[in-house]
Structures are given as structure tokens and as C-alpha cells.
Amino acid sequence: MDSEGYKKEINVKRHTMAHVLAGAIKELFGNVKFGIGPAIDTGFYYDFDMEHNLTPEDFEKIENKMQEIVNQNLDMVKEVVSKEKALELFKDEPYKLELINEMPEGEEISVYHLGNVFDDLCRGPHVENTKFLRNVAFKLDRVNGAYWRGSEKNKMMQRVYVYCFESKDELKEQLRLVQEAMERDHRKLGKELGIFMFSDLVGKGLPMWLPNGFVLRRTLSDYIMNKEIALGYKHVRTPSIASVDLYKTSGHWDHYKDDMFPVMERDEEAYVLRPMNCPHHMMMYKNDLHSYKDLPLRIAEIADDFRFEASGSLCGIERARSFTQNDSHIFCRPSQIESEIENVINLILDVYKDFGFKKYKFRLSLRDKKNVEKYFGHDELWEKSESALRKILQDKGVEFYEAEGEAAFYGPKIDVNVMSAIGHEVTLSTVQLDYQLPERFELEYVAENNEKERPVVIHRAILGSLDRFTAFLIEETKGVLPLWLAPKQIKIVPVSENFMDYANKVNDKLVANGFRSEIDGRNESLSYRIREATKQKVPYIVIIGEREMQNNVVSVRARGGKDTTEYSLDDFVNKLLQEVKNKARE
């Protein structure tokens, strides 16, 4: 069976098992109102409105009841009913009634009967009898709160997630991947490594970067800014707040106002925390009169942005309400589009090489032609923009796929999705071609014929959000960051206080060469201090004792190793300098 056939077959079984779960919950807990229960990539979930708060202690009981229902060889019988009968059948089920009342006239309404255990409003399809589920391997995963139909205006329900696969081996592999993901979770590692923290008193989704995290962010910022400076970018700084009128001019107000923080009004002026930086950069361009000789003009910024993400979607620094973007806007002539975007793609590939990213896909994100009212501009400009990006990708020779409906409201874009160590696709970089904002802001340059013409804007982010990029790095490396990125690069551990003078000499030499080195001279055992440095995932531990001091050398234990290697101090410094220069990875 091919992958599509497998997916179709397992999803039918998963969807049927969702009804089995609902039947088990009904039998075990009585007074329950039922939402929906779709199949998902790893199994299925079902939403329940019930008095009993489900906990992991309930899982085994629910799983046993589900298996008991499966073993009864119950028929799954479809019944097509009128709207009136459906309303009568589900008169005590408010969520089902809502769905029924929203159905268009003439649409088939089907009810599935799981023996005498459970009746549900459902389109299907399902297996004909639960005997076909006997070999299915399933396990309850977790219970989350979920607003009915995803709206915070609706009641919070209990969403029960269940893993479900064709075989026990597939389920076992899924549980292994879950355990691996837990070990790599940037929220867990970020806390252990002292990178960032959150406080509800400060506000949900507002990360605070601790000393180690600040060093990591600064290193990333310096790295990408140096790359940009070498390519002719001009860095700027703009405020994190702006007039509402700015976003009305850009068009973001109509598309993003629900995701912005509330408007602050003072003295008949209305301001909002910015969710993006492009309107500010448009005004910077407009501040001067530009000649065609000035273009391309590449403006870049490490900019703080704010978006009011729903509480349920917050995920550490991967998805937060305050984040920092590695943002840039390239103002150019139409004839320069191809070369500028090619340069951006080259920069992306160069950066990915430095970080060792090898699994990634280019996606050409297009507008939804069936829903064009969501987008600014007319068909001709959109077709021109989309064709230009497609040709650039083809000429560049990179593999890409097209995704309709994924464009920004003002133009198509190229997204780069990187595959993580646990198999998730994460969008890190993006390049957007924009004819619309120059029109809305009436941007101009003086052409060769002294006539004023419109520039084109290329929006691009290489690291994207520094926050999301950091989360990805932590999970990709399990916190084992390469030397050039590690917040603490060298930990010096003198055997006793008798060797502190030499330890200070070694530390001074390392610091003078730009390394993040520190001494652990605490009154603790040597093994304890080495163990603590190992937990902090420090790349190199330098042990200083009598022999090292007498011979003017250092004994070095590399991260992950148990043996030590002896170097002269100069040789060790040169080794580290070369490792940083090469962006070496373990």
C-alpha cells in the first residue's frame, strides 16, 4: 500500500476510534456534552464539556473501557436523517445543535450509531465494525483546554488527545519521538541553561532573557549584522510604537488589528505597539529624495515587535507576544529584482551552511485566487510578482513547491522551511516581493529620464525572529551549542585555591582573546565542579593543578568526553580561535 492509501485507511480507523473514545467517556463519566473528534497526523482528539476534570490518573481506565468497546464487535451504522430528526436526536447536545443549525439546506445529515454505545453527528467514513479495530494500537496522550471552535468567546472544553497507529511498533516509535521531543524542548532546556524566563506577573508570552540568553542573542545579532554590513546593508533603529494612522496607510490595520495590542489614546492621538517594521522603513525611505543611482537601498534592523497571540497558542520563545526580528527592506528598481532576490537566497544558503542546516525546502507562497478580496492590488501585479519569484527559483536551481493561499496580503513570498531534529518543519527565513506598499506610501525615485517612478520593495528576514531561531537552535542541538555560540565557552576549574593565581593568568589570556571564560573556584570538590560545568553544557573544561602550573600548560576536557588533552596555553588559544573562525560543530 502506498503512503496515501495508508494514510486514508488509518485515518478511517482513527476517526472511528474517536467515537469509541466518546462512548467510553460517556459510559464512565455520565453527564457529558460532546464537541467534535477529528483524525490528526498521530491519532485523533475529541472535545468534551464535562464536570469531571480529566487527569492522567484517568487514562488507564479510559483505555480499558475503549478496548472493551472495541472487543464487542459493534457495528458502525450510518443513518441519513432530516434536519428535524437530527435536532430531535441531539436536543440535549448544544454543540451538535449548533452544527446542525449551521448546515445549508439540502446538505446530507448523517448520524453514526456505534452499537448501542454512542450516537454521533458525523460525515464519516468509518470501519463497518469494531472488529476491524482490534489490532489498532492506541494510547491516551494528554488533556488540554480548548475553546469550542477555537474562539475565546466560547466555552473552554477538555480536549483529549490519543495516539493511534496500525501497529504496536508504530506506536512505540511515536512514543520514542515524543520522549526525544521532550528532551529537546527549548522551554525545558532554556530554563536549565539559564537562557530565558517567564513571569505571569510580568505578562504571559513576554520572555525575559537571562545573562546566558542575552549573550546568545547578542552573538546572533552581531553575526547577522556583520553579514549584512558586508553586503551593503544600512542598519537603522525605529521606535516600537507608532500611530494607528501609519498602519491604516500601510493596510496592516485592516488585516492585523485583532492581533495588535490595544490602542493607547492620549491627547486625541492613538498609538499601538508595532507588530511589524515595514511601515516605519517605508517612512524612512520617504524621508529623502532618491535617485536611480541610490538603488538598491538596503535598510536593515534588529527590531522588537509585539503581537497579541492567543494564550493557547503561546509556546515559550517559539511563539511569544514580544519578539525580535532580523528584518530588512530592499528598495530597488524593477530591473534589479532578480539580482537582489538571488543575493538574498545566497545569503540564506550561506547562513544555513554556517549553522549546519541541511534539510530545508523552499516554498513559493501564492495568493488564493478563489479569495482575492483578502489581498491588495490587481491581478496583473500579482501575476507579475508571482511569475518573477517562480523564475528566480527556477533559474537558481533550488527545489521548491508552491502553496496557494500562503502569500502576504501585499505580495507573494518565498519561505524556507527547515526540518528539525524531531521531524517538524519550521519556517525560519522569508523573502517577499511587494509592489503594493510603495503605492500606498507613494514612494518614488528619480529615473534616468528625470521622471519619478515607483520602487519595488523586497521584504526579507534571514534569521527571522531571533526568539524562534534560538528556540530552534536549542532544540536542534539539545542545548549543545557550538563554541562560537555557547554563552559560556570555557570553565576553568583549579584543583585547589593554591592554583588560583595560575587559573587567573589562564583566564585573563582567554578573555583577552575574546572568549567567554570564567573560573569556578568554589570550595567544592573537583568532581562536583566538573559535573556542574558538564550540566551547563560548557564546550571546554580546563583543569588546573600542580603539573599544569609548573609546566605552564592546561589540561582540557572537551564537552562529551572523559579524557583530558594537554596544550600549551598559546596552542589552546589558537585552537579555539580556529574553531570559532570555522563555525565548527561537534
PyMOL commands that set and color helices and strands:
alter all, ss='L'
color gray80, all
select helices_A, chain A and resi 3-29+56-70+83-89+94-102+130-133+148-150+168-184+186-192+211-230+244-250+252-259+278-286+292-294+311-313+334-355+372-374+379-396+436-440+466-477+497-512+526-535+546-551+569-581
alter helices_A, ss='H'
color red, helices_A
select strands_A, chain A and resi 32-34+39-40+43-50+76-81+109-114+118-121+137-147+156-165+196-197+208-209+234-235+241-243+264-266+269-273+297-306+322-332+360-366+400-404+413-419+425-434+445-446+452-453+456-465+490-494+517-519+540-544+553-558+565-568
alter strands_A, ss='S'
color yellow, strands_A
deselect
rebuild
show_as cartoon
